[in-house]
Amino acid sequence: MFQEWNNGTLVFLSVRFPRDLQKWSEKLKACDKEFSVFREPDQNNEVTALACYDDGRIFKTLKPS
């Protein structure tokens, strides 16, 4: 079943190094945010993405590319 995206905001974060995702994971935990971790089974279960619901404040320091 297809479900349309309807919350109005979607943030894509690109990082140079996997450790940067780890830093974001730690920040989200410290802020008591619920989030999901995506791992790539064909890359030794490396974390390749994080997803969370937020009002945007936690991401306010990100610069657009």
ChimeraX attribute file (.defattr): number of C-alpha atoms within 10 A of each C-alpha:
attribute: neighborCount
match mode: 1-to-1
recipient: residues
	/A:1	3
	/A:2	4
	/A:3	5
	/A:4	6
	/A:5	8
	/A:6	7
	/A:7	7
	/A:8	5
	/A:9	10
	/A:10	11
	/A:11	9
	/A:12	9
	/A:13	14
	/A:14	11
	/A:15	11
	/A:16	7
	/A:17	9
	/A:18	12
	/A:19	11
	/A:20	12
	/A:21	19
	/A:22	15
	/A:23	11
	/A:24	14
	/A:25	20
	/A:26	12
	/A:27	13
	/A:28	16
	/A:29	12
	/A:30	9
	/A:31	10
	/A:32	9
	/A:33	14
	/A:34	12
	/A:35	14
	/A:36	12
	/A:37	13
	/A:38	13
	/A:39	14
	/A:40	11
	/A:41	9
	/A:42	7
	/A:43	9
	/A:44	8
	/A:45	10
	/A:46	13
	/A:47	16
	/A:48	16
	/A:49	18
	/A:50	17
	/A:51	15
	/A:52	12
	/A:53	12
	/A:54	12
	/A:55	9
	/A:56	11
	/A:57	7
	/A:58	13
	/A:59	12
	/A:60	8
	/A:61	8
	/A:62	8
	/A:63	7
	/A:64	6
	/A:65	5
